Amino acid sequence: MSRLSPQTQLLIRRFALVIISVLVAIAAALTIAVIFLDLDTDSIPTMIELLLSSAVISLGLGAFFVWVSSGRRWNRLATRLVAAHGIGMIVILVNIVIAAYAMFISTHDLALLGLLLAYSVAIAVIYSILVSSSIGDSIRTLSGAAQRMSAGDLSVRVPLAPERELAELGAAFNAMAARLELAFQRQRELEEARQGLIAAVSHDLRTPLASLRVMVEAINDGVARDPETIQRYIAAMERETVSLGRLIDDLFEMARLDAGQIQLRLEPSPISMLVQGTVESMAAQAARQGIALRTFVDRSVPPVLIDPDRIQRVLYNLLQNAIRHTPADGSVFVEVHDRGPDVLISVRDTGAGILPDDLPHVFDRFYRGDKARSRDGHAGAGLGLSIARRLIETHGGRIWVVQPPEGGSVFSFTLPKMIPHT
């Protein structure tokens, strides 16, 4: 049995099922005849012979129908349904004729019975044509929708057919189409984001490289000779180099996050010391731009199980973003609060805030906001906040931004005190 093909095994199982069903039907018919029709013992062999003859003829006609309908001429569903109804009525006609002869019905009555059965066959065929036409329309609708989808129309949907099986098929088709449309939309958004990233990175690389080239050529060609100018150029070159390094670090970090190669080195860390250290490292830059950095740390906050380097990177990105968008004489305020199972860290600035159209997208990768809001007219490559969100979510926390009524922006994130589930 195991060496037979799956199709042959299926045919054998179906044939066995038919034989068992016929034997059960014969046994049921005999039981009914004995109990309800008072069939005597002498008539039982005749009854069995009659039932077996009818079964053989019925099975023969059924096998003939299966053989004929397996050809290409009968491969349409409507044709097979009509033929099945017709064969079924013929089987009934044959059985009744056999029963009529067994009961010695007159020729006139047999002819009348045959006429009524022929009429029943015609009615059954008409009914089967109507039913098969309805089913065929539903199937053709599905087929047409599938062809439209294969041609690229992912918005196609099909009405649900009245038949339950076809309705389930239609619902599955609509669900598949919706998922494909969503996946295509995401792919298109990612492609647009990728093109935006290429344009942003090209600009962000070209600008500092061009500036570096000009200053190096000025020094090499002797255009800048006095020590003060050379020192100023060197300081500017250092800033551009740091900017390039930061951009490359962001790109590398995002690539590692996408590849799932970030492994957190969790350790109990006092979040207050981490915040204070990050703020102190940014104090000189804020002072040069005339921005006051202030902090408030709730002393009751216990150590948090985090990767200190990753969380410091998040804080650095948020502070860098706040300083970039805060005008001179403004301030950036960092707060740390105990919120039960979580620790809440907020970075508040007194800048111009975020445009309503930009607000839903500030954490999207490659999204670049309005450069006019930045002190230096540079909006970055749009990776810093996206990296911050990914790192916070990897720690089991969440990050968000709000626009307070008094102006500015407040970026906040939480860190769970317990071990995050990864």
C-alpha positions in Angstrom: 0.0 0.0 0.0 2.8 2.4 0.9 4.4 1.9 -2.6 1.2 3.0 -4.4 0.9 6.6 -5.5 -1.2 9.0 -3.4 -3.8 9.2 -6.1 -4.2 5.4 -6.3 -4.4 5.2 -2.6 -7.2 7.8 -2.6 -9.1 5.9 -5.3 -8.8 2.6 -3.3 -10.1 4.4 -0.1 -13.1 5.9 -2.0 -13.9 2.5 -3.6 -13.8 0.8 -0.2 -16.1 3.5 1.2 -18.6 3.0 -1.6 -18.7 -0.8 -1.0 -19.2 -0.3 2.7 -21.9 2.2 2.2 -23.8 -0.1 -0.2 -23.6 -3.0 2.2 -24.9 -0.8 5.0 -27.7 0.4 2.7 -28.7 -3.2 1.8 -28.7 -4.2 5.5 -30.8 -1.2 6.4 -33.3 -2.0 3.6 -33.6 -5.6 4.7 -34.1 -4.6 8.3 -36.9 -2.1 7.3 -38.5 -4.7 5.1 -38.5 -7.4 7.8 -39.7 -5.1 10.6 -42.2 -2.8 8.9 -43.3 -4.7 5.8 -43.6 -8.1 7.5 -41.3 -9.7 4.9 -41.5 -13.5 5.3 -38.4 -15.7 5.5 -38.9 -17.2 2.0 -38.9 -13.7 0.4 -35.6 -12.6 2.0 -33.4 -14.3 -0.7 -35.4 -12.6 -3.4 -35.1 -9.3 -1.7 -31.4 -9.7 -1.3 -31.1 -10.6 -5.0 -33.1 -7.6 -6.0 -31.1 -5.2 -3.8 -27.8 -6.7 -5.0 -28.9 -6.3 -8.7 -29.9 -2.8 -8.1 -26.6 -2.1 -6.3 -24.6 -3.6 -9.2 -26.5 -1.6 -11.8 -26.2 1.6 -9.7 -22.5 1.1 -9.1 -21.9 0.4 -12.8 -23.7 3.6 -13.9 -21.8 5.6 -11.2 -18.5 4.1 -12.4 -19.4 4.9 -16.0 -20.2 8.5 -15.0 -16.9 8.9 -13.1 -15.0 7.5 -16.1 -16.8 9.7 -18.6 -16.6 12.9 -16.5 -12.9 12.4 -16.0 -12.4 13.4 -19.7 -11.7 16.9 -20.9 -15.1 17.2 -22.4 -16.8 16.9 -19.0 -14.4 18.9 -17.0 -16.8 21.9 -16.4 -18.5 21.9 -13.0 -21.9 22.8 -14.5 -21.7 19.8 -16.9 -20.7 17.4 -14.2 -23.5 18.6 -11.8 -26.1 18.2 -14.5 -24.8 14.8 -15.5 -24.7 13.7 -11.9 -28.4 14.6 -11.4 -29.3 12.8 -14.6 -27.4 9.7 -13.7 -29.0 9.7 -10.2 -32.5 9.9 -11.7 -31.6 7.1 -14.2 -30.4 4.9 -11.3 -33.8 5.6 -9.6 -35.6 4.7 -12.8 -33.7 1.4 -13.1 -34.4 0.5 -9.5 -38.1 1.2 -9.8 -38.3 -0.8 -13.0 -36.7 -3.8 -11.4 -39.0 -3.4 -8.4 -42.0 -3.1 -10.7 -41.1 -6.4 -12.5 -40.6 -8.1 -9.2 -44.0 -6.9 -8.0 -45.6 -7.9 -11.4 -46.9 -4.4 -12.1 -48.8 -4.2 -15.4 -47.3 -2.8 -18.6 -49.6 0.2 -18.6 -48.7 1.1 -15.0 -45.0 0.6 -15.8 -45.2 2.9 -18.8 -47.0 5.6 -16.7 -44.4 5.2 -14.0 -41.6 5.6 -16.6 -43.2 8.7 -18.0 -43.4 10.3 -14.5 -39.8 9.4 -13.9 -38.7 10.9 -17.2 -40.6 14.0 -16.3 -38.7 14.0 -12.9 -35.4 13.6 -14.7 -36.2 16.7 -16.8 -37.1 18.7 -13.7 -34.0 17.5 -11.9 -31.8 18.5 -14.8 -33.4 22.0 -15.0 -32.9 22.4 -11.3 -29.3 21.2 -11.5 -28.6 23.7 -14.4 -29.9 26.6 -12.2 -27.8 25.5 -9.2 -24.7 24.8 -11.2 -25.1 28.2 -13.0 -25.2 30.0 -9.6 -22.1 28.1 -8.4 -20.4 28.7 -11.8 -21.0 32.4 -11.6 -19.4 32.5 -8.1 -16.4 30.6 -9.3 -16.0 32.7 -12.4 -16.1 35.8 -10.1 -13.2 34.3 -8.0 -11.3 33.4 -11.2 -11.7 36.9 -12.6 -10.6 38.5 -9.3 -7.5 36.2 -9.2 -6.6 37.2 -12.8 -6.9 40.9 -11.9 -4.7 40.3 -8.8 -2.1 38.5 -10.9 -2.1 41.6 -13.2 -1.2 43.8 -10.3 -4.6 45.0 -9.0 -4.3 44.3 -5.3 -7.4 46.3 -4.4 -9.7 43.7 -5.9 -12.2 42.1 -3.6 -15.0 39.5 -4.3 -18.6 39.5 -2.9 -19.3 36.5 -0.7 -21.2 33.7 -2.5 -24.4 32.2 -0.9 -22.8 28.8 -0.8 -20.9 28.3 2.5 -17.8 26.7 1.0 -17.5 29.3 -1.7 -18.2 32.1 0.8 -15.3 30.8 3.0 -13.1 30.7 -0.1 -14.1 34.2 -1.0 -13.4 35.4 2.5 -10.0 33.8 2.4 -9.3 35.4 -0.9 -10.3 38.8 0.4 -8.1 38.4 3.5 -5.2 37.3 1.3 -5.7 40.3 -1.0 -5.8 42.7 2.0 -2.5 41.2 3.4 -0.8 41.4 0.0 -2.0 45.0 -0.4 -0.7 45.9 3.0 2.6 44.1 2.3 3.0 45.9 -1.0 2.2 49.3 0.6 4.9 48.6 3.3 7.3 47.6 0.6 6.6 50.8 -1.3 7.1 52.8 1.8 10.4 51.1 2.6 11.5 51.7 -1.0 10.6 55.4 -0.7 12.4 55.5 2.7 15.4 53.7 1.2 15.6 56.3 -1.6 15.2 59.0 0.9 18.0 57.5 3.0 20.3 57.4 0.0 19.5 61.1 -0.8 19.9 62.1 2.8 23.2 60.2 3.3 24.6 61.5 0.0 23.8 65.0 1.1 25.1 64.5 4.6 28.3 63.0 3.3 28.8 65.4 0.5 28.5 68.6 2.5 31.1 67.8 5.2 33.4 66.2 2.7 33.3 69.3 0.5 33.9 71.5 3.5 36.9 69.4 4.5 38.3 69.4 1.0 38.1 73.2 0.8 39.8 73.7 4.1 42.5 71.2 3.4 43.2 72.7 0.0 43.3 76.2 1.6 45.9 75.0 4.0 48.0 73.1 1.4 47.8 75.9 -1.1 48.9 78.5 1.4 45.7 80.5 1.2 45.3 80.1 5.0 48.7 81.1 6.5 48.2 82.8 9.8 48.1 80.4 12.8 44.7 81.7 13.9 43.0 80.9 10.6 44.7 77.5 10.4 43.6 76.7 14.0 40.0 77.7 13.1 40.1 75.5 10.1 41.4 72.6 12.1 38.7 73.0 14.7 36.0 73.1 11.9 37.6 70.0 10.3 37.4 68.2 13.6 33.7 69.1 13.9 33.0 67.8 10.4 34.9 64.6 11.1 32.9 64.1 14.3 29.7 64.6 12.3 30.7 62.1 9.7 31.7 59.6 12.3 28.3 60.0 14.0 26.4 59.5 10.7 28.4 56.3 10.0 27.8 55.1 13.6 24.0 55.6 13.1 23.9 53.8 9.9 25.9 50.9 11.3 23.7 50.8 14.4 20.5 50.7 12.4 21.9 47.9 10.2 22.7 45.8 13.3 19.3 46.5 14.7 17.6 45.4 11.5 19.8 42.2 11.4 19.0 41.4 15.0 22.7 41.5 15.9 22.2 43.7 18.9 22.8 41.8 22.1 22.2 43.7 25.3 24.7 43.5 28.2 22.3 44.0 31.0 23.5 45.0 34.4 22.0 46.8 37.4 22.9 50.5 36.8 22.0 53.7 38.7 20.0 55.6 36.1 20.7 58.9 38.0 24.5 58.6 37.5 23.9 57.7 33.8 21.8 60.8 33.2 24.1 63.1 35.1 27.1 61.8 33.1 25.4 62.2 29.8 24.2 65.7 30.6 27.7 66.7 31.8 29.2 65.4 28.5 26.8 67.7 26.6 27.2 70.7 28.8 30.0 72.3 26.8 28.1 72.1 23.5 25.0 73.5 25.1 27.0 76.4 26.7 28.5 77.3 23.3 25.0 77.7 21.9 23.7 79.6 24.9 21.4 76.8 26.2 21.0 75.9 29.8 21.0 72.2 30.8 19.1 71.3 33.9 18.3 68.0 35.5 16.0 66.6 38.2 16.5 63.0 39.5 14.2 61.3 41.9 16.6 59.9 44.5 14.2 57.0 45.3 14.7 55.5 41.8 16.5 52.2 42.3 19.2 50.8 39.9 17.7 49.5 36.7 18.7 46.4 34.8 19.9 48.0 31.4 22.7 48.1 28.9 24.3 51.4 30.0 26.0 52.1 26.7 22.7 51.6 24.8 20.7 53.8 27.1 23.4 56.5 27.1 23.1 56.5 23.3 19.4 57.1 23.6 19.9 59.9 26.0 22.6 61.4 23.8 20.3 61.3 20.7 17.5 62.9 22.6 19.7 65.6 24.1 21.4 66.3 20.8 18.1 66.6 19.1 16.8 69.0 21.9 19.9 71.2 21.7 19.7 71.3 17.9 16.1 72.6 18.0 16.4 75.0 21.0 17.2 78.7 20.3 19.9 80.6 22.3 18.8 81.6 25.8 16.6 78.5 25.9 16.8 75.5 28.1 16.8 71.7 28.1 15.5 69.9 31.2 16.1 66.2 31.9 13.9 64.5 34.5 14.0 61.1 36.1 10.9 59.8 38.1 9.9 56.6 39.7 6.7 55.3 38.2 6.0 52.1 40.1 7.1 49.2 37.8 8.9 51.6 35.5 11.4 54.4 35.5 10.4 57.5 33.5 13.0 59.7 31.8 11.9 62.9 30.0 13.9 65.4 28.0 12.0 68.8 27.7 13.2 71.6 25.5 12.0 75.2 24.9 12.3 75.1 21.2 9.7 75.8 18.5 8.1 72.4 18.9 7.3 69.9 16.1 5.0 70.6 13.2 1.7 68.7 13.4 2.4 66.9 10.1 5.8 65.8 11.4 4.6 64.6 14.9 3.3 61.2 13.9 6.6 60.4 12.0 9.4 61.6 14.3 10.3 58.1 15.2 10.2 56.7 11.7 13.5 55.8 10.2 14.9 58.1 7.5 12.3 60.8 8.4 13.8 64.3 8.2 11.8 67.1 9.8 11.8 70.7 8.9 15.4 72.0 8.7 14.2 75.6 9.4 13.5 74.6 13.1 17.1 73.5 13.6 19.7 76.1 14.8 22.2 74.9 12.2 19.7 74.3 9.4 20.5 70.6 9.4 17.9 68.0 10.2 20.2 65.0 10.2 19.8 61.7 8.4 16.6 60.9 10.3 18.1 57.9 12.2 18.7 59.1 15.7 15.1 58.9 17.0 14.4 55.7 15.2 17.5 54.1 16.8 16.4 55.4 20.2 12.9 53.8 19.8 14.4 50.5 18.7 16.8 50.4 21.7 14.1 51.3 24.2 11.8 48.7 22.8 14.6 46.1 23.0 14.8 46.9 26.7 11.1 46.3 27.1 10.2 50.0 27.4 8.4 52.5 25.2 9.2 56.0 24.0 6.9 58.9 22.8 6.8 62.6 22.3 4.2 65.2 23.4 3.7 68.9 22.7 3.0 70.8 25.9 0.7 73.9 25.8 3.6 76.2 26.8 5.6 75.2 23.8 8.6 73.1 23.0 8.7 69.3 23.0 8.9 66.6 25.6 10.5 63.3 24.6 9.9 60.6 27.3 10.7 56.9 27.6 10.2 54.3 30.3 12.4 51.4 31.4 11.0 48.5 33.3 12.6 47.7 36.7 12.2 44.0 36.1 14.2 41.9 33.5 12.7 42.5 30.1 11.3 39.6 28.2 13.2 39.0 24.9 
